[in-house]
Amino acid sequence: MAPAIKTEKLTKRFGDIVAVDRLDLTVDERAVFGFLGPNGAGKTTTVKMLTGLSAPTEGKAFICGQEVTQGSVEVRKNFGFLPDVPAFYDWMTGEEYLRFAGELYGMTSGAIGKRAAELLELVELKKASKRKVGGYSRGMKQRLGIAQAMLNHPKVLFLDEPTSALDPIGRRDVLDLIGKLKEEATVFMSTHILSDVERVCDRVAIIDKGKLLVTSSVEELRRKYSRSVFEIEFDEDDKSFADALQAKPWFVKSEKAAVNGNTPLLRVTAQDVAAARKELPHLIAASGLTLLRYELAQPSLEDIFVEVVNGK
Ligand SMILES: Nc1ncnc2c1ncn2[C@@H]1O[C@H](COP(=O)(O)OP(=O)(O)OP(=O)(O)O)[C@@H](O)[C@H]1O
C-alpha cells in the first residue's frame, strides 16, 4: 500500500534562499506525524507544497500514491488542511460554516448534514453548533476548523501549528482530538511545541534550514539522541564545581535552571552516563560544597531537539 505521504527530493527556492532542500520523507498510514523545526526551517513551505498551494522548484510529493500538482482535484479529495491562521465567517453558526464548507467540497446536502452531525459530536461542538462562530473561543474555532478539514473523509489531515495560539485548556482539547483523529486519518502536524509532540505524535521529522535532520519514532529519538541529564543543587555558588566538569570527557554541557526562586539548579548533560554516574559523586565531594539535591533526570524532547538542530 502506498504511504500516506511521500516526498522525493522536494525542493523550494526563493531566489537565493533554499527554503526546502531535497526533502525525502515517508509518512505511513494511521499515525500522528510531528513535523518539527525552528523558525524559518521550511515547515510552512513544505506543507504548502504538500497541499498543492505552492509548486516545488524541483522534486515531487505524493499523497496516497498520487502526485500532488497545483489545483489537482483528484489529490485534493485525499486530504484536509487547517492552516495556522484559519479564516472564519464570524456571522455564521458552527453548523452553517460546516454546511458552507461542504458545499465548496461539492458534497450533497444530505451527505453534509450527516457528516456535520458526526463531526460536531467528535469535536465536542454539538451544543455550540447553533451559536455564531464570532462568539467561539480560539480553541473552539480550532476544533471547528478541524471538523471542516475532516468533512470529506480525507485520508490525510494537515495541521499547521494547530495549538500555538491556544491556552492550556484549549490546547489539551485540541491534542485529545488529534489523538482520536488517527483512527480515521493520518495526521501531519507542523509545530514547534515539543510537549505537544511528546503527548500526541507517534513519529517525528526534524528539519532545519530546509534539510531533513532526522526522522524516527519519538521513542527511538529518545534512545538514539538522548544524553543523560543530572540535576545538581548546592547551597552555595557552584562555579568551581562547574569549571571542574569541563575537563571530563563525558561532559557535554551544563546550564542553570532557576527553581522557585531558590538556588539555581545545575543541569549537567553527559554522553557517557555510566562514567558520569561513577565520577560525579567524587567531584561533588571534592568540591567541598553543601549538596542539596542530586538526581538523574530524563532528557526532555527539547534537550534532544536542541542537540539535533545544533548538530552536536
Ligand atoms: N514567499 C517567500 N519569499 C521569500 N522567502 C520565503 C518565502 N516564504 C518563505 N520564505 C523563506 O523560506 C524559509 C522557510 O520559511 P518557512 O515559512 O517555510 O519556515 P517555517 O519553518 O514555517 O518557519 P516558522 O516556524 O517561523 O513559521 C525562510 O527563510 C523564509 O524566510
The ligand as an SDF file (V2000), in Angstrom:
LIG
                    3D

 31 33  0  0  0  0  0  0  0  0999 V2000
    7.3830   33.7710   -0.2800 N   0  0  0  0  0  0  0  0  0  0  0  0
    8.6370   33.7600    0.1670 C   0  0  0  0  0  0  0  0  0  0  0  0
    9.5880   34.5340   -0.3960 N   0  0  0  0  0  0  0  0  0  0  0  0
   10.8670   34.5100    0.0510 C   0  0  0  0  0  0  0  0  0  0  0  0
   11.3000   33.7460    1.0660 N   0  0  0  0  0  0  0  0  0  0  0  0
   10.3970   32.9570    1.6690 C   0  0  0  0  0  0  0  0  0  0  0  0
    9.0190   32.9270    1.2600 C   0  0  0  0  0  0  0  0  0  0  0  0
    8.3660   32.0460    2.0500 N   0  0  0  0  0  0  0  0  0  0  0  0
    9.2910   31.5470    2.9120 C   0  0  0  0  0  0  0  0  0  0  0  0
   10.5000   32.1080    2.6930 N   0  0  0  0  0  0  0  0  0  0  0  0
   11.7600   31.7920    3.4050 C   0  0  0  0  0  0  0  0  0  0  0  0
   11.9320   30.3940    3.4000 O   0  0  0  0  0  0  0  0  0  0  0  0
   12.4400   29.9380    4.6450 C   0  0  0  0  0  0  0  0  0  0  0  0
   11.4970   28.9100    5.2590 C   0  0  0  0  0  0  0  0  0  0  0  0
   10.2800   29.5640    5.6590 O   0  0  0  0  0  0  0  0  0  0  0  0
    9.0320   28.8200    6.2790 P   0  0  0  0  0  0  0  0  0  0  0  0
    7.9690   29.8460    6.5000 O   0  0  0  0  0  0  0  0  0  0  0  0
    8.7020   27.6380    5.4530 O   0  0  0  0  0  0  0  0  0  0  0  0
    9.6250   28.3240    7.6650 O   0  0  0  0  0  0  0  0  0  0  0  0
    8.8610   27.7290    8.9280 P   0  0  0  0  0  0  0  0  0  0  0  0
    9.6560   26.5550    9.3650 O   0  0  0  0  0  0  0  0  0  0  0  0
    7.4280   27.5170    8.6150 O   0  0  0  0  0  0  0  0  0  0  0  0
    9.0320   28.9020    9.9860 O   0  0  0  0  0  0  0  0  0  0  0  0
    8.0440   29.3970   11.1780 P   0  0  0  0  0  0  0  0  0  0  0  0
    8.1160   28.3510   12.2500 O   0  0  0  0  0  0  0  0  0  0  0  0
    8.7060   30.6660   11.5760 O   0  0  0  0  0  0  0  0  0  0  0  0
    6.6920   29.5780   10.5850 O   0  0  0  0  0  0  0  0  0  0  0  0
   12.6430   31.1800    5.4990 C   0  0  0  0  0  0  0  0  0  0  0  0
   13.9860   31.5860    5.3440 O   0  0  0  0  0  0  0  0  0  0  0  0
   11.6960   32.1860    4.8860 C   0  0  0  0  0  0  0  0  0  0  0  0
   12.1800   33.4970    5.0800 O   0  0  0  0  0  0  0  0  0  0  0  0
  1  2  1  0
  2  3  1  0
  2  7  2  0
  3  4  2  0
  4  5  1  0
  5  6  2  0
  6  7  1  0
  6 10  1  0
  7  8  1  0
  8  9  2  0
  9 10  1  0
 10 11  1  0
 11 12  1  0
 11 30  1  0
 12 13  1  0
 13 14  1  0
 13 28  1  0
 14 15  1  0
 15 16  1  0
 16 17  2  0
 16 18  1  0
 16 19  1  0
 19 20  1  0
 20 21  2  0
 20 22  1  0
 20 23  1  0
 23 24  1  0
 24 25  2  0
 24 26  1  0
 24 27  1  0
 28 29  1  0
 28 30  1  0
 30 31  1  0
M  END
$$$$
